[in-house]
Amino acid sequence: MLKNYIERRREISDKKGHVFERLKYSIEEPDVRFIGNYAKHDLNSIVYAYSVGFKDLYEKYLGRSIDWISEGINNNEQCDDLAFHQYRLTSALAFATWLKTGINKVTLWKNSLKWQDELYSNTDYTKGMNRIEQEEFVLQVLHYIQAQEYKKAIQLYQSINGNKPFKLNKNMGGIRVAYAYCLHFYENKFTVEQLENASRGFLEKELVMLYTMGRPTEMLYWLKMVCDAREKDYTPEEVIYSFYEYIPEQEKPDFIKELLDEKEPEKKSFFSIFKW
């Protein structure tokens, strides 16, 4: 049951749990060669901890994660394929920085696109895609969205689907959901209500899968995209809590219901769009 999984995450992320104890480690030679990889995995633990109400306990490790990931990037750290590893590290750095500051630093996402392009620019998706290829394809679209490279995301989608009239429906898969949101950001197409109604069925399945399969940072691509489209101000913690909008009420532990009552994002004011 999902409810049991969430309760277990709370238990192991507590200050007496093994996840928190593990984060107290230090790195020495020769493991320093993979310092970025350690920090990337730490980021998953931090996202999980935020999701069960332990932001105050774990946020102190974000600075360390950012430093270690940055070191892995600067040292061209490599685990198997260099481009793939650096792609994951640069993406993790963008997410970790946003978690710590609440600011989406577009330049970090653009830096990561260099590795994305190196990995996938010569891939021919027109011959059909298996499940893994579909996942990597949609992540590219989501990545472009975070980098605000909406035109590139649209071009990528249209490279396999053409520039056909696009309509929302409630049976859309991930690629179409990501593309729909991209059209919203770039062309102001579709209302937020229309997007959320059409995407809910997909997200209810996808988010739970990512959360329970050890991929919480990947889940942030979807949650952040959805929250960015809304006319509300969200802290990173509140973005993570939006996961619970997509699970049945009976699957929410009581402590989650209490957390959600405390964290209600406020609507953006007219003046919030200006930077003083």
MOURPE-V116398 format. One record per residue. N is the residue number from 1. SS is DSSP state (A for helix, B for strand, O for the rest). OMEGA is omega in radians with two decimals (* if undefined). NEAR is the number of other ideal C-beta (glycine too) atoms within 12 Angstrom. Layout:
# MOURPE-V116398
((N	SS	OMEGA	NEAR) (N	SS	OMEGA	NEAR))
This chain:
# MOURPE-V116398
((1	O	3.12	15) (2	A	-3.14	26) (3	A	3.12	23) (4	A	3.13	13) (5	A	3.14	26) (6	A	3.12	32) (7	A	3.10	21) (8	A	3.11	21) (9	A	3.10	34) (10	A	-3.10	30) (11	A	-3.06	22) (12	A	3.12	23) (13	A	3.10	34) (14	O	-3.10	22) (15	O	3.06	19) (16	O	-3.12	13) (17	O	-3.04	23) (18	A	3.13	17) (19	A	3.12	30) (20	A	3.11	27) (21	A	-3.13	15) (22	A	-3.09	20) (23	O	-3.14	32) (24	O	-3.06	18) (25	O	3.00	20) (26	O	-3.08	13) (27	O	3.12	22) (28	O	3.06	11) (29	O	-0.01	9) (30	O	-3.06	8) (31	A	-3.14	17) (32	A	3.10	18) (33	A	-3.09	20) (34	A	-3.06	25) (35	A	3.11	32) (36	A	-3.14	39) (37	A	3.07	31) (38	A	-3.08	32) (39	A	3.11	38) (40	A	3.10	37) (41	A	3.05	32) (42	A	-3.11	37) (43	A	3.07	40) (44	A	3.13	37) (45	A	3.14	36) (46	A	3.12	42) (47	A	3.08	45) (48	A	-3.12	40) (49	A	3.08	36) (50	A	-3.05	41) (51	A	-3.13	44) (52	O	2.97	39) (53	O	-3.09	31) (54	O	3.11	32) (55	A	-3.07	30) (56	A	-3.11	13) (57	A	-2.97	26) (58	A	-3.01	37) (59	O	3.14	25) (60	A	3.14	20) (61	A	3.14	36) (62	A	3.13	35) (63	A	3.10	20) (64	A	3.14	27) (65	A	3.12	38) (66	A	-3.14	34) (67	A	-3.08	23) (68	A	3.09	36) (69	A	3.12	43) (70	A	3.11	26) (71	A	3.10	25) (72	A	3.10	36) (73	A	-3.10	34) (74	A	-3.12	17) (75	O	-3.08	20) (76	O	-3.14	17) (77	O	-3.05	33) (78	O	2.96	21) (79	O	-3.02	22) (80	O	-3.07	12) (81	O	-3.08	14) (82	A	-3.07	19) (83	A	-3.11	24) (84	A	-3.14	23) (85	A	3.14	28) (86	A	3.05	33) (87	A	3.14	34) (88	A	3.13	38) (89	A	-3.11	42) (90	A	3.05	39) (91	A	3.13	39) (92	A	3.12	42) (93	A	3.12	38) (94	A	3.13	41) (95	A	-3.11	43) (96	A	3.12	42) (97	A	3.09	31) (98	A	3.12	35) (99	A	-3.08	40) (100	A	-3.00	31) (101	A	-3.03	18) (102	O	-3.11	19) (103	O	3.08	16) (104	O	-3.11	27) (105	O	-3.04	24) (106	A	-3.12	22) (107	A	3.11	18) (108	A	3.09	31) (109	A	3.12	34) (110	A	3.08	23) (111	A	-3.14	26) (112	A	-3.13	37) (113	A	3.10	34) (114	A	-3.13	23) (115	A	3.09	31) (116	A	-3.14	35) (117	A	3.12	22) (118	A	-3.10	19) (119	A	-2.87	26) (120	A	-3.01	28) (121	O	-3.11	18) (122	O	-3.13	9) (123	O	3.13	20) (124	O	-3.13	13) (125	O	-3.05	24) (126	O	-3.11	14) (127	O	-3.10	9) (128	O	-3.07	11) (129	O	2.96	22) (130	O	-3.05	11) (131	A	-3.12	14) (132	A	3.12	11) (133	A	3.07	20) (134	A	3.13	21) (135	A	-3.14	24) (136	A	3.11	26) (137	A	-3.10	35) (138	A	3.08	39) (139	A	3.07	38) (140	A	3.11	41) (141	A	3.14	45) (142	A	3.11	44) (143	A	3.08	43) (144	A	3.13	36) (145	A	3.13	39) (146	A	3.10	41) (147	O	-3.10	32) (148	O	3.05	23) (149	O	-3.02	27) (150	A	-3.13	29) (151	A	3.11	19) (152	A	3.10	27) (153	A	3.12	37) (154	A	3.13	29) (155	A	3.12	21) (156	A	3.13	34) (157	A	-3.07	34) (158	A	3.10	21) (159	A	3.11	22) (160	A	-3.08	26) (161	A	-3.11	21) (162	O	-3.13	12) (163	O	-3.10	13) (164	O	3.03	11) (165	O	-3.04	9) (166	O	3.12	25) (167	O	3.08	16) (168	O	2.95	28) (169	O	-3.03	19) (170	O	3.12	20) (171	O	-3.08	14) (172	O	3.00	28) (173	O	-3.06	26) (174	A	-3.11	34) (175	A	-3.14	34) (176	A	3.10	31) (177	A	3.13	41) (178	A	3.13	40) (179	A	3.13	43) (180	A	3.12	41) (181	A	3.10	48) (182	A	3.09	40) (183	A	3.10	32) (184	A	-3.11	32) (185	A	-3.02	30) (186	A	-3.04	24) (187	A	-3.06	16) (188	O	-3.13	15) (189	O	-3.13	22) (190	O	3.05	28) (191	O	3.10	18) (192	A	3.12	24) (193	A	3.11	15) (194	A	-3.13	22) (195	A	-3.07	34) (196	A	3.08	29) (197	A	-3.09	19) (198	A	-3.02	29) (199	A	-3.01	38) (200	A	-3.11	25) (201	A	3.11	21) (202	A	-3.06	32) (203	A	3.11	36) (204	A	3.12	24) (205	A	-3.03	23) (206	A	-3.08	36) (207	A	3.10	35) (208	A	3.11	27) (209	A	-3.12	25) (210	A	-3.11	32) (211	A	-3.06	35) (212	A	3.14	25) (213	O	3.07	17) (214	O	-3.10	17) (215	O	-3.06	24) (216	A	3.13	37) (217	A	3.06	40) (218	A	3.09	31) (219	A	-3.11	34) (220	A	3.08	43) (221	A	-3.10	39) (222	A	-3.08	43) (223	A	-3.12	40) (224	A	3.11	34) (225	A	-3.13	42) (226	A	-3.11	38) (227	A	3.10	33) (228	A	-3.12	31) (229	A	-3.09	33) (230	O	3.14	26) (231	O	3.13	18) (232	B	3.01	21) (233	O	3.13	20) (234	O	2.89	29) (235	O	3.06	25) (236	A	3.12	34) (237	A	3.14	34) (238	A	3.06	30) (239	A	3.13	37) (240	A	3.12	41) (241	A	3.14	34) (242	A	3.02	34) (243	A	-3.04	40) (244	A	3.01	33) (245	A	-2.99	28) (246	A	3.10	29) (247	O	-3.11	31) (248	O	-3.11	13) (249	A	-3.10	15) (250	A	3.11	12) (251	A	-3.14	23) (252	O	3.05	27) (253	O	-3.11	27) (254	A	-3.11	17) (255	A	3.08	23) (256	A	3.11	30) (257	A	3.10	20) (258	A	3.11	16) (259	A	-3.10	26) (260	A	3.09	26) (261	A	-3.12	14) (262	A	-3.01	15) (263	O	3.08	26) (264	O	-3.13	15) (265	O	-3.13	22) (266	O	3.09	14) (267	B	3.11	12) (268	O	3.04	16) (269	O	3.13	11) (270	A	-3.04	8) (271	A	-3.08	9) (272	A	-3.12	13) (273	A	3.14	10) (274	O	3.05	8) (275	O	-3.07	6) (276	O	*	5))
